[in-house]
Amino acid sequence: MEKGILIGYEIRDGRMYFELATKNGKHIPHHELLSVVTGALGMVIRMSGEKGHKTEGEIFRDVMNHLTNEFVNPDSFKDLEIKR
């Protein structure tokens, strides 16, 4: 693929830290990044549902609850750093 996103993560102190980068070091517009990450999340939900761990509806509900909790918690994004 010509374009690509690299996702790095680390778990420290009970929190998960992410790093998003591009293969070529170029900036990705936020709307394009959101579209790619949302599409990937949909694929993972579908894959998990097909493996039979939970239904896709249950997994989707878990994801929505997690996102809701992240945005309600004022500490969730206090260390957000955007490099351009």
C-alpha positions as CSV (number, residue, x, y, z in Angstrom):
1,M,0.0,0.0,0.0
2,E,1.2,3.5,-0.8
3,K,-0.1,5.0,2.4
4,G,0.1,3.5,5.8
5,I,-0.3,4.3,9.5
6,L,1.9,2.8,12.2
7,I,0.3,2.3,15.6
8,G,2.5,1.8,18.5
9,Y,1.3,1.2,22.1
10,E,2.6,0.6,25.5
11,I,0.9,-0.2,28.8
12,R,2.2,1.7,31.8
13,D,0.7,2.3,35.2
14,G,-2.5,0.7,34.1
15,R,-2.9,3.0,31.2
16,M,-2.4,2.4,27.5
17,Y,-0.3,4.9,25.6
18,F,-0.6,5.1,21.8
19,E,1.6,6.6,19.1
20,L,0.3,7.1,15.6
21,A,2.8,7.8,12.8
22,T,2.9,7.4,9.1
23,K,5.2,5.2,7.1
24,N,6.7,8.1,5.2
25,G,6.7,10.7,8.1
26,K,4.2,12.9,6.3
27,H,1.2,14.6,8.0
28,I,-2.2,12.9,7.7
29,P,-5.2,15.2,7.8
30,H,-7.4,14.5,10.9
31,H,-10.5,13.6,8.8
32,E,-8.5,11.1,6.8
33,L,-6.9,9.6,10.0
34,L,-10.3,9.4,11.6
35,S,-11.7,7.6,8.6
36,V,-8.9,5.0,8.5
37,V,-9.0,4.3,12.2
38,T,-12.8,4.0,12.2
39,G,-12.7,1.6,9.3
40,A,-10.0,-0.5,11.0
41,L,-12.1,-0.6,14.2
42,G,-15.1,-1.8,12.3
43,M,-12.9,-4.6,10.8
44,V,-11.7,-5.7,14.2
45,I,-15.2,-5.7,15.6
46,R,-16.3,-7.9,12.6
47,M,-13.3,-10.2,13.0
48,S,-13.9,-10.6,16.8
49,G,-17.5,-11.4,16.2
50,E,-16.7,-14.0,13.6
51,K,-14.3,-15.7,16.1
52,G,-17.3,-16.2,18.4
53,H,-15.9,-14.5,21.5
54,K,-19.0,-12.2,21.7
55,T,-21.6,-11.1,19.2
56,E,-20.7,-8.1,17.1
57,G,-23.4,-6.1,18.9
58,E,-21.8,-6.9,22.3
59,I,-18.4,-5.9,21.1
60,F,-19.7,-2.7,19.5
61,R,-21.5,-1.8,22.8
62,D,-18.3,-2.4,24.7
63,V,-16.4,-0.1,22.4
64,M,-19.0,2.6,22.7
65,N,-19.0,2.3,26.5
66,H,-15.2,2.5,26.5
67,L,-15.2,5.6,24.3
68,T,-17.9,7.2,26.4
69,N,-15.8,6.6,29.6
70,E,-12.7,8.0,27.9
71,F,-14.4,11.3,27.0
72,V,-16.2,11.6,30.4
73,N,-12.9,11.1,32.3
74,P,-11.0,14.5,32.4
75,D,-7.7,12.7,32.8
76,S,-8.0,10.6,29.7
77,F,-6.4,13.0,27.2
78,K,-4.5,15.4,29.5
79,D,-1.2,14.2,28.2
80,L,-2.3,14.3,24.5
81,E,0.5,15.5,22.3
82,I,0.1,16.3,18.6
83,K,3.3,16.6,16.6
84,R,3.1,18.1,13.1
